[in-house]
């Protein structure tokens, strides 16, 4: 997606940053291995030469890729598994459930393609339901970084852990990195008048942050951010939402993916919640560009604004009751 939150060149691309991080990670963690199914093999050829036997390409066999990762994990290795999102999550879903989940072993799954990044490749390369599918399995953490620096921070942290992790890379990116500690962070505040109810809160997930900031630039709403939507930081969300929450959750994948977690976090509060994401009842059959898909699914600036405006009772311009201030990172 071009426009707000989009990479300007290959040096700032999340995928490129992921490949660049693997060589030092393999040096730093002797138990780390990389498992591929062709995708990424050419980019990692030099890494494979430097670390013989630790970069395994199983060919176009995605189910086997997850099975190999599970076998490595059972022997005490820490596999990093990588390919396009539909081939990493949807095609080998049973292997995620059995070879990793049922065996109760860990791995770091890193996808590219996101929802519609590979729009020109057609529906086979699109996976807007990937986070919902992974989150349906027990024991997984899902990271959705919004900047290449966040990718590096997440990989370095997870390489030293043992859990099951899904890291969703995207061609869309925010202008600057944000915290990757798993919490919900307030990015933009609103100066409310004395005794006023808290302004509506918009929670942006990963690369949607800059789009949200642009869409709400003159609206009296607060904006928060998380790069880890699952498990959701319920404590942080409750703290920011207030006693009578008006909340919009903007995710770059299937609309309502975080609905159950948000509902559980706010179960004792009279909340009004709008979930913004890829609509569940839309199946586009044209290729188009990532921008085309964002606009068609209401995930561009105009579409996000339309949805968030439903939480705002009236438009406020530059009055003191709607004065905004972006918080430091």
C-alpha positions in Angstrom: 0.0 0.0 0.0 1.4 3.4 -0.9 0.6 6.6 0.9 0.8 6.9 4.7 2.8 4.1 6.3 4.4 2.7 3.1 8.0 1.7 2.5 9.9 4.1 0.3 12.6 1.7 -0.8 14.2 -1.8 -0.3 16.5 -0.6 2.4 13.4 0.1 4.6 11.5 -3.0 3.6 10.5 -5.4 6.4 11.3 -8.5 4.3 14.8 -7.2 3.6 15.4 -6.4 7.2 14.3 -9.9 8.2 16.8 -11.5 5.9 19.6 -9.1 7.1 18.9 -10.1 10.7 19.2 -13.8 10.2 23.0 -14.0 9.8 23.8 -12.3 13.1 21.0 -14.2 14.9 22.5 -17.5 13.8 25.8 -16.4 15.1 24.4 -15.3 18.4 22.1 -18.4 18.9 23.8 -21.7 18.2 20.4 -23.5 18.6 18.7 -21.4 15.8 17.9 -23.0 12.4 16.0 -21.6 9.4 13.5 -23.7 7.5 12.3 -22.6 4.0 10.1 -23.8 1.2 12.0 -22.2 -1.7 10.8 -18.6 -0.8 13.8 -16.8 0.6 16.4 -19.4 -0.5 18.1 -17.2 -3.0 18.2 -14.2 -0.6 19.7 -16.4 2.1 22.3 -18.3 0.0 25.2 -16.5 1.6 23.8 -17.1 5.1 23.4 -20.8 4.2 27.1 -20.9 3.1 28.2 -19.3 6.4 26.1 -21.7 8.5 26.2 -25.1 6.9 23.3 -27.3 7.7 21.3 -24.6 9.5 19.4 -23.2 6.6 17.1 -26.0 5.3 15.1 -25.6 2.0 12.5 -28.4 1.8 11.3 -27.4 -1.7 7.7 -26.5 -2.5 6.4 -28.7 0.4 4.9 -26.3 3.0 3.4 -29.1 5.1 6.8 -30.8 5.3 8.4 -27.5 6.2 6.3 -27.3 9.4 6.9 -31.0 10.1 10.6 -30.4 9.8 10.4 -27.4 12.1 8.5 -29.5 14.6 11.1 -32.3 14.4 13.9 -29.8 14.9 12.1 -28.3 17.9 11.7 -31.7 19.5 15.4 -32.1 19.5 15.9 -28.8 21.2 16.5 -26.6 18.2 14.8 -23.2 17.7 13.4 -23.1 14.1 12.7 -19.9 12.2 10.2 -20.8 9.4 9.5 -18.5 6.5 7.4 -18.2 3.4 4.3 -16.3 2.1 1.4 -16.1 4.6 -1.0 -18.4 2.9 1.7 -21.1 2.5 2.9 -20.6 6.1 -0.5 -20.6 7.9 -3.4 -21.8 5.7 -1.9 -24.6 3.6 -0.1 -26.4 6.5 -2.6 -25.4 9.2 -3.0 -29.0 10.4 0.8 -29.2 10.9 0.7 -26.0 13.0 -1.9 -27.7 15.1 -0.2 -31.1 15.5 3.6 -30.8 14.7 4.0 -27.7 16.8 0.9 -27.2 19.0 0.0 -30.7 20.0 3.7 -31.6 20.5 4.0 -28.4 22.6 7.2 -27.2 21.0 8.2 -23.7 19.8 9.0 -22.1 16.6 9.2 -18.6 15.0 7.0 -18.3 11.9 7.8 -15.3 9.8 5.5 -14.5 6.9 5.5 -12.1 4.0 2.7 -11.0 1.7 0.3 -10.0 4.6 -3.3 -9.5 3.4 -2.9 -8.1 -0.1 0.8 -7.1 -0.5 1.1 -9.8 -3.3 -2.1 -8.6 -5.0 -0.7 -9.1 -8.5 -0.1 -12.8 -7.7 -3.9 -13.3 -7.1 -5.9 -14.9 -4.4 -3.5 -17.8 -3.9 -1.0 -15.3 -2.3 -3.5 -13.4 -0.2 -4.2 -14.3 3.5 -6.3 -11.8 5.4 -7.5 -14.6 7.8 -4.0 -15.6 8.9 -3.9 -13.9 12.3 -7.4 -15.2 13.1 -6.3 -18.7 12.3 -3.1 -18.6 14.3 -4.9 -17.0 17.2 -7.4 -19.9 17.2 -4.7 -22.3 18.3 -3.6 -22.3 21.9 -0.2 -21.0 23.1 0.7 -18.7 20.2 1.9 -15.1 20.3 1.3 -12.9 17.2 3.4 -9.9 16.4 2.4 -7.5 13.6 5.3 -5.0 13.4 4.7 -1.6 11.9 8.3 -0.7 11.0 11.5 -2.6 10.0 13.2 -1.7 13.3 10.3 -3.4 15.1 11.0 -6.5 13.0 14.6 -6.6 14.2 13.6 -6.0 17.9 11.0 -8.7 17.8 13.3 -11.3 16.2 16.1 -10.6 18.6 13.8 -11.0 21.6 12.0 -14.2 20.3 15.2 -15.9 19.2 16.1 -16.3 22.9 12.7 -17.6 23.9 11.0 -21.0 23.5 7.4 -20.2 22.5 5.3 -20.5 19.4 5.4 -17.1 17.6 3.9 -15.8 14.4 5.5 -12.6 13.0 3.5 -11.0 10.2 5.6 -8.8 7.9 4.1 -6.3 5.5 5.0 -4.1 2.6 3.2 -1.3 4.4 5.1 0.5 7.1 4.9 3.4 9.5 7.2 6.4 9.4 9.0 5.5 12.6 9.3 2.5 15.0 7.2 2.1 18.1 7.6 -0.1 21.2 7.5 -3.9 20.8 7.0 -4.9 24.4 3.6 -6.4 23.8 1.7 -3.5 25.4 -0.8 -1.0 24.2 0.8 2.5 24.0 -0.9 5.8 23.7 0.5 7.7 20.7 -1.8 10.7 20.4 -3.8 12.3 23.2 -6.7 14.8 23.3 -6.9 17.6 25.8 -10.4 17.2 27.2 -12.2 19.8 29.3 -12.6 19.4 33.1 -15.0 16.6 33.9 -15.4 15.5 30.3 -15.6 11.8 29.5 -12.5 10.4 27.8 -12.4 10.9 24.1 -12.9 7.9 21.9 -9.9 5.6 21.6 -8.6 4.2 18.2 -6.3 1.2 18.6 -4.1 0.8 15.5 -2.4 -2.5 15.0 1.1 -2.6 13.4 1.4 -0.9 10.0 -2.1 0.7 10.2 -0.8 3.4 12.6 0.2 6.1 10.1 -3.0 5.5 8.2 -5.0 6.0 11.4 -3.0 9.1 12.4 -3.7 10.6 9.0 -7.4 9.6 9.0 -8.0 11.1 12.5 -5.7 14.2 12.2 -8.5 16.6 13.0 -10.9 14.4 15.0 -11.2 14.5 18.8 -10.0 11.0 19.3 -7.0 9.4 21.1 -4.8 7.0 19.2 -3.0 4.0 20.6 -0.7 1.4 19.1 0.3 -2.2 19.6 2.6 -4.5 17.6 1.3 -7.6 19.5 -2.4 -8.1 19.0 -2.4 -11.6 20.4 -2.4 -12.0 23.3 -3.9 -8.5 23.6 -2.7 -6.3 26.4 -6.0 -6.2 28.2 -4.7 -4.2 31.2 -3.3 -1.5 29.0 -6.5 -1.4 26.9 -8.7 -1.1 30.0 -6.6 1.7 31.4 -6.8 3.8 28.2 -10.4 2.9 27.3 -11.9 4.3 30.6 -15.1 3.4 32.4 -17.4 3.9 29.4 -15.3 3.1 26.3 -15.9 4.2 22.8 -13.3 2.3 20.9 -12.2 1.5 17.3 -9.8 -1.3 16.6 -8.1 -0.9 13.2 -6.3 -4.1 12.0 -4.7 -4.9 8.6 -6.4 -8.3 8.4 -9.8 -9.9 8.9 -12.2 -7.5 10.5 -13.1 -8.5 14.1 -10.0 -10.7 14.6 -9.5 -9.1 18.0 -13.2 -8.9 18.9 -13.2 -11.7 21.4 -10.1 -10.4 23.2 -11.5 -6.8 23.3 -14.9 -8.0 24.5 -13.2 -10.0 27.3 -11.1 -7.0 28.3 -14.1 -4.7 28.6 -16.7 -7.2 29.7 -17.6 -5.2 32.8 -17.9 -1.9 31.0 -20.7 -0.5 28.7 -18.5 -0.3 25.6 -19.2 0.8 22.1 -16.7 -0.9 19.8 -16.1 -0.6 16.0 -13.9 -3.2 14.4 -12.2 -2.0 11.2 -10.4 -4.5 9.0 -10.8 -6.6 5.8 -14.6 -7.3 5.6 -15.6 -10.9 6.1 -18.2 -10.9 3.4 -16.1 -9.5 0.6 -14.2 -11.6 -2.0 -12.5 -9.4 -4.6 -11.7 -11.3 -7.9 -9.6 -8.6 -9.5 -5.9 -8.3 -9.0 -5.2 -4.6 -8.7 -2.6 -3.1 -6.5 -2.3 -3.1 -2.7 -3.7 0.4 -2.8 -6.7 -0.8 -4.7 -7.4 -3.5 -2.2 -6.9 -1.0 0.7 -9.5 1.3 -0.8 -11.9 -1.4 -1.7 -11.8 -2.9 1.8 -12.0 0.5 3.6 -8.5 0.4 4.9 -7.2 3.5 3.3 -7.3 6.9 5.0 -10.8 7.8 3.8 -12.2 4.4 4.7 -10.8 4.4 8.2 -12.0 7.9 8.8 -15.6 7.0 7.8 -15.6 4.2 10.4 -14.0 6.2 13.2 -16.3 9.2 12.7 -19.2 7.0 13.8 -17.7 7.2 17.3 -17.5 11.0 17.3 -20.7 12.8 18.2 -19.7 16.0 16.5 -16.8 17.4 14.6 -14.4 19.5 16.5 -11.9 21.8 14.9 -9.1 23.6 16.7 -10.9 24.3 19.9 -9.2 23.5 23.2 -11.6 20.6 23.9 -10.2 18.8 20.9 -6.5 19.8 21.0 -4.3 16.8 20.1 -0.7 16.1 21.0 1.4 13.2 19.8 3.4 11.5 22.5 7.1 10.8 22.2 8.0 7.2 21.3 
